[in-house]
Amino acid sequence: LKASLKLYNGTDTASRMSDDTVLMKAAWDKIMIEKSCCGVDSKIGDFNESGWYQLTGRRHHFPPACCPPNKDGSLMEFCPTIARYGDGCYDKIKDSVQALSTHFKIVAWTVISIALIQIFGITVAFCLCNAIGEDDYY
């Protein structure tokens, strides 16, 4: 995550940076806004090697996506250190992956249970068919 944060340029246009940095900015902004988190660990210095930090003249430690949006849904122009989200995105992403893993396990066990019931039913059907002799009427 820290390596990808270096590509965070903080602009929405590709004129100054490559397409990769614009995509990286969009991805990081989406994560920070949806998960209410800031950077990797929400520490001062997380963005020091990013293009965004260089573009702002090293005046601000956190980009606008690190702060809660305004009442109208827009982002602040700059995110003051005191107003930023206190949690880092690493822990939030890790928690999301663990929750998905738990859901996946539940679905997997449900599928396995249904498959075993069907196999049992097929086995019983074959046994019943095999038990019917030529003299038996059905």
C-alpha atoms as a printed R data frame, in Angstrom:
    type eleno elety resid chain resno       x       y       z
1   ATOM     1    CA   LEU     A     1   0.000   0.000   0.000
2   ATOM     2    CA   LYS     A     2   2.800   2.408   0.807
3   ATOM     3    CA   ALA     A     3   4.340   1.907  -2.634
4   ATOM     4    CA   SER     A     4   1.027   2.675  -4.326
5   ATOM     5    CA   LEU     A     5   0.618   5.787  -2.200
6   ATOM     6    CA   LYS     A     6   3.709   7.233  -3.897
7   ATOM     7    CA   LEU     A     7   1.692   7.306  -7.143
8   ATOM     8    CA   TYR     A     8  -1.079   9.385  -5.531
9   ATOM     9    CA   ASN     A     9  -0.828  12.674  -7.417
10  ATOM    10    CA   GLY     A    10  -3.962  14.405  -6.182
11  ATOM    11    CA   THR     A    11  -5.104  15.725  -9.561
12  ATOM    12    CA   ASP     A    12  -7.961  14.565 -11.739
13  ATOM    13    CA   THR     A    13  -6.261  15.252 -15.048
14  ATOM    14    CA   ALA     A    14  -3.585  13.294 -16.820
15  ATOM    15    CA   SER     A    15  -1.874  16.408 -18.169
16  ATOM    16    CA   ARG     A    16   0.814  16.517 -15.480
17  ATOM    17    CA   MET     A    17   1.021  12.852 -14.586
18  ATOM    18    CA   SER     A    18   0.562   9.488 -16.245
19  ATOM    19    CA   ASP     A    19  -2.744   7.647 -16.454
20  ATOM    20    CA   ASP     A    20  -1.524   5.282 -13.730
21  ATOM    21    CA   THR     A    21  -1.290   8.075 -11.182
22  ATOM    22    CA   VAL     A    22  -4.772   9.347 -12.061
23  ATOM    23    CA   LEU     A    23  -6.155   5.829 -11.562
24  ATOM    24    CA   MET     A    24  -4.195   5.460  -8.323
25  ATOM    25    CA   LYS     A    25  -5.616   8.754  -7.057
26  ATOM    26    CA   ALA     A    26  -9.158   7.642  -7.922
27  ATOM    27    CA   ALA     A    27  -8.639   4.280  -6.190
28  ATOM    28    CA   TRP     A    28  -7.163   5.819  -3.039
29  ATOM    29    CA   ASP     A    29  -9.846   8.525  -2.902
30  ATOM    30    CA   LYS     A    30 -12.603   5.910  -3.214
31  ATOM    31    CA   ILE     A    31 -11.081   3.776  -0.448
32  ATOM    32    CA   MET     A    32 -10.498   6.733   1.888
33  ATOM    33    CA   ILE     A    33 -14.001   8.152   1.386
34  ATOM    34    CA   GLU     A    34 -15.898   4.837   1.586
35  ATOM    35    CA   LYS     A    35 -13.903   3.395   4.496
36  ATOM    36    CA   SER     A    36 -13.514   6.731   6.358
37  ATOM    37    CA   CYS     A    37  -9.772   6.252   6.628
38  ATOM    38    CA   CYS     A    38  -6.632   8.155   5.709
39  ATOM    39    CA   GLY     A    39  -3.504   6.828   4.021
40  ATOM    40    CA   VAL     A    40  -1.939   3.588   5.154
41  ATOM    41    CA   ASP     A    41  -1.654   4.356   8.875
42  ATOM    42    CA   SER     A    42  -3.165   7.893   9.102
43  ATOM    43    CA   LYS     A    43   0.206   9.217  10.219
44  ATOM    44    CA   ILE     A    44   1.870  12.458   9.249
45  ATOM    45    CA   GLY     A    45   4.313  11.486   6.538
46  ATOM    46    CA   ASP     A    46   2.164   8.879   4.781
47  ATOM    47    CA   PHE     A    47   1.876  11.162   1.735
48  ATOM    48    CA   ASN     A    48   5.364  12.749   1.881
49  ATOM    49    CA   GLU     A    49   6.628  10.804  -1.131
50  ATOM    50    CA   SER     A    50   3.462  11.235  -3.197
51  ATOM    51    CA   GLY     A    51   3.085  13.480  -6.206
52  ATOM    52    CA   TRP     A    52   0.232  15.232  -4.417
53  ATOM    53    CA   TYR     A    53   2.554  16.348  -1.614
54  ATOM    54    CA   GLN     A    54   4.990  17.764  -4.163
55  ATOM    55    CA   LEU     A    55   2.185  19.543  -6.095
56  ATOM    56    CA   THR     A    56   0.906  21.277  -2.961
57  ATOM    57    CA   GLY     A    57   4.345  22.622  -2.170
58  ATOM    58    CA   ARG     A    58   4.589  20.422   0.921
59  ATOM    59    CA   ARG     A    59   2.170  22.702   2.802
60  ATOM    60    CA   HIS     A    60  -0.447  20.073   3.686
61  ATOM    61    CA   HIS     A    61   0.102  16.611   5.121
62  ATOM    62    CA   PHE     A    62  -3.231  15.068   4.085
63  ATOM    63    CA   PRO     A    63  -5.271  15.244   0.854
64  ATOM    64    CA   PRO     A    64  -8.955  16.291   0.864
65  ATOM    65    CA   ALA     A    65 -10.170  12.666   0.743
66  ATOM    66    CA   CYS     A    66  -8.699  12.147   4.237
67  ATOM    67    CA   CYS     A    67 -11.344  14.422   5.761
68  ATOM    68    CA   PRO     A    68 -15.094  13.933   6.087
69  ATOM    69    CA   PRO     A    69 -16.968  15.601   3.206
70  ATOM    70    CA   ASN     A    70 -18.801  18.899   3.632
71  ATOM    71    CA   LYS     A    71 -22.564  18.943   4.221
72  ATOM    72    CA   ASP     A    72 -23.152  19.279   0.473
73  ATOM    73    CA   GLY     A    73 -21.025  16.176  -0.191
74  ATOM    74    CA   SER     A    74 -18.037  18.011  -1.642
75  ATOM    75    CA   LEU     A    75 -14.522  17.548  -0.317
76  ATOM    76    CA   MET     A    76 -12.626  20.247   1.540
77  ATOM    77    CA   GLU     A    77  -9.986  22.053  -0.470
78  ATOM    78    CA   PHE     A    78  -7.330  20.956   2.022
79  ATOM    79    CA   CYS     A    79  -7.585  18.545   4.929
80  ATOM    80    CA   PRO     A    80  -6.305  19.927   8.238
81  ATOM    81    CA   THR     A    81  -4.401  17.437  10.365
82  ATOM    82    CA   ILE     A    82  -6.889  17.728  13.217
83  ATOM    83    CA   ALA     A    83  -9.923  17.024  10.982
84  ATOM    84    CA   ARG     A    84  -8.581  13.929   9.217
85  ATOM    85    CA   TYR     A    85  -9.891  10.412   9.679
86  ATOM    86    CA   GLY     A    86  -7.962   8.869  12.550
87  ATOM    87    CA   ASP     A    87  -7.869   5.323  11.209
88  ATOM    88    CA   GLY     A    88  -5.497   4.069   8.564
89  ATOM    89    CA   CYS     A    89  -6.825   2.277   5.495
90  ATOM    90    CA   TYR     A    90  -4.645  -0.807   6.001
91  ATOM    91    CA   ASP     A    91  -6.648  -1.957   9.020
92  ATOM    92    CA   LYS     A    92  -9.965  -1.103   7.343
93  ATOM    93    CA   ILE     A    93  -9.061  -3.066   4.193
94  ATOM    94    CA   LYS     A    94  -7.830  -5.981   6.301
95  ATOM    95    CA   ASP     A    95 -11.122  -6.043   8.222
96  ATOM    96    CA   SER     A    96 -13.098  -5.981   4.956
97  ATOM    97    CA   VAL     A    97 -11.110  -8.908   3.553
98  ATOM    98    CA   GLN     A    98 -11.644 -10.890   6.757
99  ATOM    99    CA   ALA     A    99 -15.388 -10.210   6.619
100 ATOM   100    CA   LEU     A   100 -15.496 -11.369   2.995
101 ATOM   101    CA   SER     A   101 -13.525 -14.461   3.970
102 ATOM   102    CA   THR     A   102 -16.087 -15.280   6.657
103 ATOM   103    CA   HIS     A   103 -18.959 -14.872   4.187
104 ATOM   104    CA   PHE     A   104 -17.138 -17.041   1.665
105 ATOM   105    CA   LYS     A   105 -16.699 -19.800   4.259
106 ATOM   106    CA   ILE     A   106 -20.418 -19.752   5.065
107 ATOM   107    CA   VAL     A   107 -21.342 -19.998   1.380
108 ATOM   108    CA   ALA     A   108 -18.782 -22.763   0.793
109 ATOM   109    CA   TRP     A   109 -20.072 -24.876   3.707
110 ATOM   110    CA   THR     A   110 -23.654 -24.382   2.532
111 ATOM   111    CA   VAL     A   111 -22.765 -25.563  -0.976
112 ATOM   112    CA   ILE     A   112 -20.873 -28.574   0.400
113 ATOM   113    CA   SER     A   113 -23.830 -29.503   2.644
114 ATOM   114    CA   ILE     A   114 -26.306 -29.342  -0.242
115 ATOM   115    CA   ALA     A   115 -23.971 -31.409  -2.432
116 ATOM   116    CA   LEU     A   116 -23.654 -34.092   0.270
117 ATOM   117    CA   ILE     A   117 -27.437 -34.266   0.689
118 ATOM   118    CA   GLN     A   118 -27.831 -34.706  -3.074
119 ATOM   119    CA   ILE     A   119 -25.164 -37.425  -3.189
120 ATOM   120    CA   PHE     A   120 -26.919 -39.225  -0.330
121 ATOM   121    CA   GLY     A   121 -30.248 -38.983  -2.192
122 ATOM   122    CA   ILE     A   122 -28.741 -40.356  -5.403
123 ATOM   123    CA   THR     A   123 -27.135 -43.229  -3.486
124 ATOM   124    CA   VAL     A   124 -30.459 -44.135  -1.823
125 ATOM   125    CA   ALA     A   125 -32.222 -43.994  -5.214
126 ATOM   126    CA   PHE     A   126 -29.682 -46.384  -6.764
127 ATOM   127    CA   CYS     A   127 -30.011 -48.763  -3.801
128 ATOM   128    CA   LEU     A   128 -33.813 -48.781  -4.143
129 ATOM   129    CA   CYS     A   129 -33.623 -49.379  -7.897
130 ATOM   130    CA   ASN     A   130 -31.161 -52.203  -7.345
131 ATOM   131    CA   ALA     A   131 -33.415 -53.790  -4.702
132 ATOM   132    CA   ILE     A   132 -36.351 -54.124  -7.121
133 ATOM   133    CA   GLY     A   133 -36.286 -57.622  -8.586
134 ATOM   134    CA   GLU     A   134 -37.951 -59.044 -11.699
135 ATOM   135    CA   ASP     A   135 -40.781 -60.536  -9.646
136 ATOM   136    CA   ASP     A   136 -41.562 -57.276  -7.863
137 ATOM   137    CA   TYR     A   137 -44.237 -55.011  -9.194
138 ATOM   138    CA   TYR     A   138 -44.046 -51.305  -8.808
